């Protein structure tokens, strides 16, 4: 029972970290209004957070990979709780941005260690199941955390949304402190040299490119979801919050179904993903005039969008199974680089062409992702090296 509780609170910590990173997406209009900043400036709360993760993620993880894992996780969550609480009362936008950036250095450390610790706490036969349970924290944080945060902010205040995030951080921190056994650090990761050795694989770099472009394609549009929907006739903050909830709910189903498809064929599912996302953007651009059509498209978009997280994570780490902790840190780093690129590109398009044109950047990034996936598939075919899941099918 205690072991199940340990994994639950580790997953809750993942949820709270992801929610801190991405929950601000639904708050951008309120932040723009309170601090008097433009959409691209407000988007820096997303892009700067992601850029820090992208630049420092793997190296912070390598640096702290041999520290006591339980203490690292509780320390990171405590830091996030404090900085979320301070953000709730930030008097100016630069101060808010500062208190967003500092926790970003420790985001990938928690993410990478959480998956390893979950496996350590489980029997070998159940290690994969434990990892999937922890990954549930990622998907729920991405698809449910954002609409919940947006709803709280619109119903109460902007500050209350940050307080909510701090509370969830604190609950997860206390749960790990009391539920994770102190003997969870018996196993040590591979040497730093061995972990760095996976970087010599050309196919891994193609997978990294694919993951980066997938996330860029996702967040070029999604980072400005509230702003994009707010341009539609008759839309208000409450209706946008409802659409975010619909988006998130369909995302849970989409993520579950994507997991099944990946189990059947990793390569085919990954190749089809950028095509499906681009089609969603085309529908959103040409068929989103009426509220009914828009709601239907948001359901489809939510399911496809959220699938990108598990698709890109499994695609990237499939090429570095001998160094899972470092591979996960690479995913965190480069996926956030993709978020940074996508958010910045979306802001650039909004400033020059208007909010309604951001879908074209998403389609461009989806095409680049497809090229990387196809090139990686061809390279593995030439070297006769199957991906992990395809090798088992």
N, C-alpha and C positions, 0 to 999 in steps of 0.2 A: 504493500500500500504506500509506504513511504517513497519507494522508488517511482511509482506512478505520480505521486505528488511532486517529486523532484522534477520530472520531465514536464509536468504541467506548468510549474513556475518558471522553468527555463524557457518554455514556449511563450508564456505570458510576458517574459522579459523581451523576447524577440518582438512580440506584438507591440509592446510599449516603445521600443526603440524605432521600429518601422513607423509607428504612428507619429512619433516626434519628428521624424524626417519628412514624412509625406502628408501628415495631417494639415500642414499649413497650406496645402494646395486649395482646399475649400475655404480658406480664410483670406485669400488674396484681396478680394473686393473690400472686405472690412479693414484690412491693413492699409490699403490704398486710401480709404476714406479717413481713417484715424490719423495717419501720419502724413497725408498729403503727398504721396509718392505715385509715380506712374506704374503701369503694369510691368514693364521690363525691370524697373527698380524693385518692385515687390517680388518679382520672380527670382531675384538674387537670393532670397531666403531659401529657395529650393536649390538653385544652381550652385551657390557658394558652399552649402552643406555637402552637396554631392561631389564638388570639386575637391574638397579636403579629403573625403573618403577615397576618391580616385587616386590622388597623389600619394597619400600616406598609408592607405589600408594595409597592403601586404607587409610593409616594413614595420608598422606598429604591431602587427600580428606576430611577425618573426621575433621582434624584440621581447614581447610579453608571453610568447608561447611556452616558456619554461617556468613562468611564475605559477603560484598556486591558483588553479583555475576557479575555484569557488570564490576566493577573495577578489579575483579580477572581475568576475561577473557582478558580484554585489557592489564593488567599488564603482564600476561603470554605471550601474543602475542608480546608485545614490547620486552620482554626478549629474546624470540626466534629470533626476527629480528636482535637484536644487536649481539647475539652470532653467528648467521649464517654469518653476515657481517664480524665479526672478523675471523671466520673460513676460509673465502676466502683468507686471507693473513697470515695464520698460517705458520711460518717458519720451524717448526719441527713437527714430528708426535706426540710426547707427548703433545705438545701444542694443536694440532688439537683434540686429544682425550679428553683433559681437557675441551675444549669448546663444545664438544659434550655431555659430561657427565652432566654438571651443569643444562642445560635446562630439562634434563630427569626427574628431581625431580617434575617438574610442568606439565609435559605432562598429567598424569592421572587426575590432578585437572581440567584442561580445558575440557578434554573429558567427565568427569562425570557431571560437572556443566552445560555443553553445552546442554545435553539432558534434564535436569531438566528445564533450563531456556527456552528452546524451548516450552516445555509443558506449562509453566507459561504464555508465551506470546500468547498462543492459547486458543480458546474456548475448553471446555471439549470435544465437538464432534470432534474437529480437532486436539486434542493433539497427537493422534497416527500418523496422517499424518505428523505433524510437526516433530516428532521423526524420521520418515522414511526419511524426507528431510534432516535432519541433518546427518543421517547415510549415506546418499549419499556422503557426504564429506569424510567419512571413506573409502568407496569403491573406489571412484575416486582417492583419495590420494594414495591408495594402488596400483591400477591398471594403473593409468595414470601418477601419479607424478613421479614414478621411470623411465619409458621410456623417459619422457620429460626431466628430469634432466640429464639422460645419453646422450640424444641427444645434449643438450646444451653443456655439457662438452666435447663431442667429436668434436663438430663443432667449439667451441670457446676455452674454457679452463676450467680446474677444478675449479678455483676460481669463474668463471662466474656462475657455477651451484649453488654455495653457495649464491652468490649475488641474483640470481633469487629467491631462497627460502626466503631470507630476504625481498625481495620486496613483495612477496605474504603475508608473515607474517604481514608486515606493512599495506598493503591494508586492510586486514581483521581487524586489530586493529583499524584503523581509521573508518571503516564501522560500527563496533560495538559501538565505542565511539559516533558516530553521529546518528545511526539508532535505537539502542536499547533504549527504554524509561527508564528513571530513576526510574520509579515506578515498575520495573520488579522484585523487591525483596519483594513483599508483603507476599508471601508464604514462610514459613520456613520448612526445612526438619524435619523428625522425630528425636527424641532424639538419642544421640549417643548410649545409652544403647539398645534402640529398634533396631537400625540398626545393632548393633553387635549381636543381638539375632538370626539373620538368620544363624549364624555360627554354631548353635546347630543342624542343619539339616544334617543328614548323606548323603541324596541324593544330597544336594548342593555340598558336598565335592567330590562326584563321578563325578558330572558335572564339577567341577573345574578341576579334573584330566583329564576328557575327553577334555576340552577346551585346557588345557596345552599341552597335547600330540598331538592334532590336529595341533596346531601352531608349535610345534616342528617338526612334520612330514612335514609341509609346508616349513619351513625355513631351515631345514637340507639341502635341495636341492636348494631352491630359493635364499637363501642368496649368493650362489656362481653361480648364473645364468650366469653372464658374463664370469666368469672363466670356467665354464662347457662348455658353447657354444664355447668359444675361443679355446678349445682343438680340435674342429672338423676341418677337412681339409678344407682349403680355407676360413675360417672365419676371419673376421677382426672387428675392433671396430664399423664401420658403419653398418655392417650386424647384429651384435649383438644388436645394438640399434633398428634396424628395427624389429628384433624378439621380443624385449621387447615391442615395440609398438603393435605388433600383439598379444602378450600375454595379454597386458593390455586391448585392444579392446575386445577380446574374454571374458576377465574377467568381463567386464561391463555386457555383455549379460548373462554370467553364474550367476552373482550375482542376476540379475533380475529374472531369471528363478528359482534359488534356493529359493528366497523369495516366489514365487508362490507355490513351492513344500512344503515349511515349513507351509504355510497356510493350505494346505490340510492335512498334517500329519507331525508333528514335529518329533515324534519318528522314523517313518520309514525313513524319509529323513536323520536324524542324523545318524542312523545306517548304511545307505548306503554310507555316505560320505567317511569314511576312506577306504572302499573297492574301491571306484571309484578313490581316490587319489593314492592308491597303484598300481592299474592297469595302471594309467598314467605313473608311474615311470618304470614299467616293459616295457611298450611300448617305453619309452624314452631310455631305456638301450639296447633293442634288435632290435628296428626298426628305430633308428635315424641316420642311416648311410648316406642316401642321403638327399640333401637339401629339396626336395619336401616332403619326408616323415617326416623330422624333422619339417617342417613348419606346416604340418597337426597335428602332435603330440603337438606342442606348442599351437595351437589353442585349442585343447581339454584340455590340461594341464592348460592353462590360465583360461578357464571357470570353471574347477573343483577346482583349487587352490583358486581362489578368493571367491568361494562359502563358503570356510571354515571359513571365517571371520564372515559372518552373521549366519551361522549354529552354530558355537561355542558360539557366543554372545547370541543368543536367547535361546540356550540350557541351558547355565549357568544361565542367569537371570530369566528363567522361574521358578526357585526354590526360588526366593527371590523377588517376586513382591511387597511385603509390604515395601521393602527398595530399591527402584530402583536406587537411587543415589549411595548408597554403593555397590549394586550389579554390577553396571556398573564399579565402581572402582575395584571391584574384578576381573571382566573380563579383564580390562586393565592390572591389575597387573599380573594375572596368564597367560594371553595370552602372555605377554612379557617375563614371565619366560619360557614359551614354546619356544619363539623366541631365547632366550638366550641358552637354552639347545640344540635346533636344530642347531643353528649357530655354537656353540662350538663343537658339535658332528661332524658336517660336516667338520670343520677345522681339527679336529683330524683325521678323515678318510683321508682327502686330504694329510696330512703330512705323513701318514703311508702307504696308499694303492693307492693314486692317485685320481685325481678329478673324474674320471669315475665311482668310486665305491660309491659315496655319496648317491646314490639312495637307497642302502640297509638300511642305517640308517633311511631314510624317511619311508620305508616300515615297519621297526620295530616299529617306533613311531605310525604309523597308526594302527598297530595291538594292541598296548597298549591302544590307544584311543577307539578302538572298544570294548575292554574288559570293560573299564569304562562305556561306553554307555550302553552296555548290562547289566552290574551289576546294574546301576541306573534304567534301565527299569524294571528289575526283582524286585528291592526293592519297586518301586512305585506300581507295580502290587500286591505285598504282602500287602502293606499298603492301597491299593485302592485309591491312590492319583494320579490323572491324571496330566500331564503337562498342562500348561496354554492353549496352542493352541489346543492340543489334546482334552482337556476338552470342547472346544467350537465346535469341528468338529462333 
